[in-house]
């Protein structure tokens, strides 16, 4: 049964056909007057409004009742769903190369897990130096008495170790050195057993916030005083139980807040994402803010230049100002943070905004195939202590990030790392694991239509997925191999059809944002 109707872009035809293994589907496509060049890349599904109104689009959607099309995406609303695209609009026959699927970058397929060592305290910092070489940093106060350690060894660790009361935590020689009141280092080669290597900062630098690595050297950032200017340690030996070189202040932040996250881009430029408390009483919002600053440096040691904000969800400024105190500024650095007359505390000034604002902070950054993510605290507007994990995404560090979602409960102070094929989001209230932004359960087959005599040539059904891997020399830049099917073995076609089946499991479902065909 064929039906035709006039549209602003030409004629549209709807038909029901039986394709592939016998699925009954409804096919909808646009006849386009524009023919694609032989070397052109085929159109791709982006915003359904464009498909409906632009004659240049000749990619078309086939959907069942189990598919939802909204905001430029296709996703299942039933346990099993399917859709189809058809690519056509050129004269002659064309040879296909790849069909590539992309999903929405919202990244919601996280599950609870337990990763960081039991003895680690305060906000964890996570950093992978490559396969089977993963580190976490946090405060450490041994609490056991009357325990007699025993000598032992672990695969992947070439030093003598001592047991602790915890079956998966061990002390290396560096871990036996006295604590200096700051952060300590733990290493794992299997994401199960942790080896304690001792202090990496001291009391003055105890407010560590985030870390990166350059040529195997740890760049560990800390605030001094707490919630103020980022400072830096560089450590080229994490096994000796001694802090590295204290480089002092890295970025003289004109705002209050810091709790910065750091990431190097693929050009090696350092990016600090920091809290800017100028629009909010941070003390009443878990020491977080609706505004995240962004500063860049070529070496991460200094000369940071302020860029446009990375996150900005401020409400309306009122032109009125107020202040609030911080418990650490004057106590720890009285020379630079004098007390307010009549008090023993330093105060910060902020502009009052209306209505109440969401607040975010304690930033952690990662890039997956060039898509950037910021994870942090999320304190909801108008609440006293409703706080959990929130995260944002952007295709560029030079553009503002958009909100993706939230999860968990409690004050997280998160960090994130990629380790041996999985992503780990670690917090001071619990950890999470994800295979990556791609949500599984998508199967695809592709057909090439040669003509009425030879008909359709089809691939087999294949489950597709993105895969992720390390990029040498980087900890927070993760490579992505796209979810695609090689269609070069199909014969040349007058048109191509793409069939997709999807499964929906609970709240996590694949959300297809882009399907692209490439030609030889």
C-alpha positions in Angstrom: 0.0 0.0 0.0 1.5 3.3 -1.1 0.3 6.8 -0.2 1.6 10.1 -1.5 1.1 13.6 -0.2 2.5 17.0 -1.2 4.9 18.7 1.3 6.9 21.9 1.2 9.9 19.9 0.2 8.4 17.8 -2.6 6.5 14.6 -2.6 6.5 12.2 0.4 5.7 8.6 0.0 4.6 6.2 2.8 4.5 2.4 2.3 4.4 -0.8 4.2 7.0 -3.3 3.2 8.4 -6.6 4.4 12.2 -6.5 4.6 15.0 -8.6 5.9 13.9 -11.5 8.0 10.2 -10.7 7.7 9.6 -7.7 10.0 6.5 -5.7 9.1 7.6 -2.0 9.1 6.3 1.3 8.1 8.7 3.1 5.7 8.7 6.9 5.4 11.0 8.8 3.1 11.4 12.0 1.3 11.8 12.1 -2.5 14.6 14.7 -3.0 15.3 16.7 -6.1 18.9 17.0 -5.0 21.2 14.2 -6.1 24.3 13.4 -3.9 27.7 13.5 -5.5 29.5 10.2 -5.8 32.1 11.2 -3.2 29.6 12.8 -0.8 28.8 11.6 2.7 25.2 10.6 3.0 22.8 12.6 5.2 22.3 11.7 8.8 19.5 11.8 11.3 19.9 14.9 13.5 16.8 16.9 14.2 13.5 15.4 13.1 12.2 18.9 12.3 14.8 19.2 9.5 13.7 15.9 8.1 10.1 17.1 8.0 10.8 20.5 6.4 14.1 20.4 4.4 14.1 18.9 0.9 17.9 18.3 1.1 17.3 15.6 3.6 16.8 12.2 2.0 17.5 10.1 5.1 14.2 8.8 6.3 12.8 7.3 9.5 11.0 4.0 9.8 9.4 3.6 13.2 7.2 1.1 15.1 5.0 2.0 18.0 7.9 1.1 20.3 10.0 4.1 19.2 9.9 7.7 20.4 11.2 10.5 18.2 11.9 13.7 20.2 14.4 16.5 20.4 16.3 15.1 17.5 16.8 11.6 18.9 15.2 8.2 18.4 14.8 5.9 21.4 12.8 2.9 22.5 9.7 3.3 24.7 9.0 -0.5 24.7 11.1 -3.4 25.7 11.7 -4.1 22.0 11.6 -1.5 19.3 12.9 -0.9 15.8 13.3 1.7 13.1 14.6 2.1 9.6 16.4 4.7 7.5 16.6 4.8 3.7 19.3 6.7 1.8 18.7 7.6 -1.8 18.5 10.5 -4.1 21.4 10.0 -6.6 21.5 8.7 -10.1 23.1 5.4 -10.9 24.6 3.1 -8.2 26.8 3.9 -5.3 29.2 1.8 -3.2 28.8 2.0 0.6 31.6 2.0 3.1 30.3 2.4 6.7 27.1 3.0 8.6 27.9 4.8 11.9 25.6 5.2 14.8 26.0 7.8 17.5 24.0 8.1 20.8 23.1 11.0 23.0 26.1 11.9 25.2 24.0 12.0 28.4 25.9 9.0 29.9 23.4 7.5 32.4 24.4 3.9 32.5 26.2 4.0 35.8 26.0 1.3 38.5 27.2 1.3 42.1 30.4 -0.5 42.9 33.2 -0.4 45.5 36.6 0.6 44.1 38.7 2.9 46.3 40.7 1.5 49.2 38.8 1.2 52.5 41.4 3.2 54.4 41.2 6.2 52.0 39.6 9.3 53.6 38.2 12.6 52.3 37.6 13.4 48.7 39.3 10.7 46.5 41.5 11.7 43.5 41.8 9.0 40.8 44.4 8.8 38.0 45.4 6.1 35.6 48.8 6.0 34.0 47.9 3.3 31.6 47.0 -0.4 31.6 47.3 -2.1 35.0 48.7 1.1 36.6 46.0 3.0 38.4 46.3 5.3 41.4 44.1 6.9 44.0 45.0 9.7 46.4 43.3 10.6 49.7 43.9 11.2 53.4 45.0 8.4 55.5 44.8 7.7 59.2 45.5 4.1 60.3 43.1 3.1 63.0 44.1 -0.4 63.9 45.9 -1.6 67.0 47.5 -4.9 68.0 47.8 -6.1 64.4 51.0 -7.9 63.4 51.7 -7.4 59.7 53.1 -10.3 57.6 55.4 -10.1 54.7 53.7 -10.9 51.3 53.9 -10.1 47.6 51.4 -9.3 44.8 51.7 -9.8 41.0 52.6 -6.5 39.4 54.4 -5.1 42.4 58.1 -5.7 42.6 58.7 -4.7 46.3 58.1 -6.6 49.5 54.7 -5.8 50.9 53.2 -6.0 54.4 49.6 -7.1 55.1 47.1 -4.9 56.9 43.9 -5.7 58.7 42.2 -5.2 55.3 42.5 -8.2 53.0 43.0 -6.0 49.8 45.2 -3.3 51.3 48.9 -3.6 51.6 51.8 -1.4 52.7 54.9 -0.9 50.5 58.1 0.5 52.0 57.0 4.1 51.2 53.7 3.4 53.0 55.5 2.8 56.3 56.8 6.4 56.4 55.1 8.8 58.8 52.1 10.7 57.5 52.6 14.4 56.9 49.0 15.4 57.4 48.1 15.5 53.8 47.2 13.1 50.9 48.6 9.6 50.5 49.0 7.4 47.4 47.6 3.9 46.6 48.3 1.9 43.5 46.4 -1.0 42.0 47.2 -3.3 39.0 44.0 -5.3 39.1 41.4 -2.9 40.5 41.0 -5.1 43.5 44.1 -5.0 45.6 45.6 -1.6 46.7 49.2 -0.9 47.7 49.9 2.0 50.0 53.0 4.0 49.0 52.8 6.8 51.5 52.5 10.6 51.6 52.3 12.8 48.5 51.4 16.1 50.2 51.8 17.6 53.6 49.6 19.5 56.1 49.7 22.8 54.2 48.7 21.0 51.0 46.1 18.8 52.5 43.2 20.3 50.5 44.1 18.4 47.3 41.5 18.8 44.5 42.6 17.0 41.3 45.5 15.5 39.4 46.9 15.0 35.9 50.1 13.5 34.6 52.7 14.6 32.1 55.4 12.1 30.9 54.7 9.9 33.9 55.0 12.8 36.4 52.1 13.5 38.8 50.7 17.0 38.7 48.7 17.2 41.9 46.7 20.4 42.5 45.7 21.6 46.0 44.0 24.7 47.4 45.7 27.0 49.8 44.0 28.0 51.9 41.0 25.7 51.5 38.6 26.8 48.7 41.1 29.4 47.3 43.9 29.5 44.8 45.1 26.3 43.1 48.7 25.3 44.0 50.7 22.5 42.5 52.9 19.6 43.5 54.9 17.8 40.7 56.0 14.3 41.8 58.2 12.0 39.6 58.4 9.2 42.1 55.2 7.9 43.7 56.9 5.0 45.4 59.3 6.8 47.8 56.7 7.9 50.4 57.8 11.5 50.0 56.0 14.5 48.5 57.3 15.8 45.2 58.3 19.4 44.5 55.9 22.1 45.8 55.6 24.5 42.9 53.5 26.9 44.9 50.6 28.9 43.5 49.6 27.9 40.0 46.6 30.1 39.4 45.8 33.3 41.3 42.0 33.0 41.1 40.3 36.4 41.4 37.2 34.7 42.7 36.6 32.6 45.8 35.9 28.9 45.5 38.5 26.8 43.6 37.9 23.0 44.3 39.1 22.8 40.7 39.3 19.9 38.3 42.1 19.7 35.8 42.4 18.1 32.3 44.9 18.3 29.5 43.6 18.6 26.0 45.2 16.7 23.1 47.5 19.6 22.4 48.8 19.3 26.0 47.2 22.5 27.2 46.0 22.4 30.9 42.4 23.4 31.6 41.3 24.2 35.2 37.6 24.2 35.9 37.0 25.9 39.2 34.2 27.1 41.4 33.4 30.8 41.2 31.4 31.9 44.3 30.7 35.5 43.2 27.0 34.8 42.6 26.1 32.8 45.7 26.4 32.3 49.4 28.5 29.2 49.0 28.5 28.5 52.7 24.8 27.8 52.5 25.1 25.7 49.4 27.6 23.0 50.3 30.4 25.3 49.2 29.3 25.1 45.6 28.2 27.5 43.0 26.1 27.9 39.8 29.2 29.3 38.1 32.3 27.4 37.1 35.3 29.3 35.8 37.7 28.1 33.2 41.4 28.9 32.9 44.1 27.6 30.6 47.9 27.2 30.8 50.5 25.7 28.4 52.4 24.0 31.2 50.0 23.7 34.1 52.6 25.4 36.4 51.5 29.0 36.0 50.4 31.7 33.5 46.8 30.6 33.6 44.5 32.7 31.4 40.8 33.1 32.3 38.4 32.0 29.6 34.6 32.1 29.4 32.8 30.1 32.1 32.5 26.4 31.6 29.2 26.2 33.5 26.8 29.1 34.0 23.4 28.4 35.4 23.0 31.7 37.4 19.6 33.2 37.8 18.8 36.9 37.7 21.3 39.2 39.6 19.5 41.7 41.9 22.3 44.3 42.3 22.4 43.7 46.0 25.4 42.2 47.8 26.0 40.3 51.0 28.8 38.4 52.6 29.6 35.2 54.5 32.5 33.8 56.4 34.8 30.8 55.7 36.3 28.8 58.6 39.7 28.3 57.1 40.9 31.3 55.3 42.0 33.6 58.1 43.0 30.7 60.3 45.4 29.2 57.7 46.6 32.3 55.8 45.9 35.4 57.9 48.4 37.5 55.9 46.3 37.2 52.7 42.9 36.8 54.3 42.5 39.3 57.2 39.6 38.9 59.5 36.5 41.0 59.3 36.6 43.6 62.1 35.1 42.3 65.2 35.5 38.6 64.1 38.2 36.1 63.8 37.2 35.0 60.3 37.7 36.2 56.7 34.6 36.9 54.6 33.6 36.7 51.0 31.2 39.0 49.1 28.6 37.8 46.6 25.8 39.2 44.6 22.4 38.1 45.5 20.5 36.3 42.7 16.8 35.5 42.4 15.2 33.0 42.3 17.3 30.4 44.3 20.1 28.8 42.4 21.3 25.2 41.9 25.0 24.9 42.9 27.7 22.7 41.6 31.4 22.1 42.3 34.3 19.9 43.3 34.8 19.4 39.6 36.3 16.3 37.8 36.9 16.2 34.1 37.3 13.6 31.3 37.1 13.5 27.5 35.7 10.5 25.6 36.4 10.6 21.9 36.5 14.4 22.1 33.2 14.7 24.1 34.0 16.4 27.4 32.4 15.7 30.7 32.3 17.5 34.0 31.2 15.6 37.1 30.7 17.4 40.4 28.5 18.1 43.4 24.9 19.1 42.8 23.2 21.0 45.5 19.6 21.7 44.5 18.2 25.2 44.7 16.2 26.1 47.8 17.3 23.1 49.9 19.4 22.9 53.0 21.3 19.7 52.2 19.8 18.0 49.1 23.0 17.2 47.4 24.2 14.4 45.0 26.3 13.9 41.9 25.5 16.0 38.8 27.3 16.0 35.5 27.5 18.2 32.3 28.9 17.7 28.8 30.2 19.7 25.8 31.8 18.9 22.5 34.4 21.5 23.2 36.2 23.0 26.2 35.6 26.4 24.6 31.8 26.0 24.8 29.5 26.0 27.8 28.6 22.6 29.2 25.0 21.5 29.4 23.5 19.5 32.2 23.1 15.7 31.7 21.7 14.2 34.9 22.1 13.3 38.5 22.5 10.3 40.7 23.3 9.2 44.3 22.7 10.9 47.6 25.1 12.8 49.8 28.1 15.1 49.3 30.3 13.3 46.7 33.4 15.3 45.9 33.9 13.0 42.8 36.7 12.1 40.5 36.7 9.9 37.4 39.1 7.7 35.6 39.2 5.2 32.8 40.9 1.9 33.9 41.2 -1.3 31.9 38.1 -0.9 29.8 35.7 0.6 32.3 35.0 4.1 33.6 35.1 4.6 37.4 33.4 7.5 39.2 34.8 7.6 42.7 33.3 9.7 45.5 33.7 10.0 49.3 30.2 8.4 49.7 30.5 5.5 47.2 31.7 4.5 43.8 30.2 3.9 40.4 31.2 2.0 37.2 30.1 2.3 33.6 31.2 0.7 30.3 31.1 4.2 28.7 28.5 6.6 27.3 27.3 4.0 24.8 24.2 2.1 25.9 24.1 -1.4 24.6 21.2 -3.4 23.1 21.4 -2.0 19.5 21.4 -4.4 16.6 21.7 -3.3 13.0 21.6 -4.7 9.5 22.0 -2.8 6.3 20.7 -3.5 2.8 21.8 -2.3 -0.6 19.2 -2.2 -3.4 20.7 -3.0 -6.8 17.6 -2.9 -8.9 14.4 -4.8 -9.7 16.3 -7.8 -11.2 18.8 -8.4 -8.4 16.9 -6.8 -5.5 18.3 -6.3 -2.0 21.7 -7.5 -0.7 21.7 -7.6 3.1 24.2 -7.9 5.9 23.6 -10.1 8.8 22.2 -8.6 12.0 25.1 -7.3 14.1 25.2 -5.8 17.6 27.1 -2.6 17.5 28.8 -0.7 20.2 31.5 2.0 20.8 34.8 0.8 22.3 37.2 2.9 24.3 40.9 2.8 25.0 43.9 4.8 26.4 45.7 7.5 24.4 49.4 7.2 25.1 50.6 10.0 27.3 47.2 11.0 28.6 45.1 10.0 31.5 41.9 12.0 30.9 41.7 11.8 27.1 40.1 8.5 26.1 40.0 7.3 22.5 36.7 6.1 21.1 36.1 3.7 18.2 32.7 4.4 16.8 29.7 2.0 16.6 29.7 1.1 12.9 29.0 -1.6 10.3 31.4 -2.2 7.4 29.1 -2.4 4.3 31.8 -2.4 1.7 31.0 -6.1 0.9 27.5 -5.2 -0.2 27.1 -4.6 -3.9 26.6 -1.1 -5.3 23.1 0.2 -4.7 20.6 2.7 -6.0 19.6 3.1 -2.4 20.5 1.8 1.1 18.3 0.8 4.0 19.4 0.7 7.6 17.3 -1.4 10.0 17.9 -1.1 13.8 16.5 -3.1 16.7 16.8 -1.7 20.3 16.0 -2.9 23.7 15.0 -0.8 26.7 15.9 -1.9 30.2 14.5 0.2 33.0 15.5 3.9 33.0 18.6 3.3 30.8 17.9 3.1 27.2 19.8 3.7 24.0 19.1 7.2 22.6 20.2 7.4 19.0 21.2 10.9 17.9 23.0 10.4 14.6 23.1 7.8 11.9 25.5 8.4 9.0 26.4 6.6 5.9 29.8 6.9 4.2 30.4 6.0 0.6 33.5 4.6 -1.1 
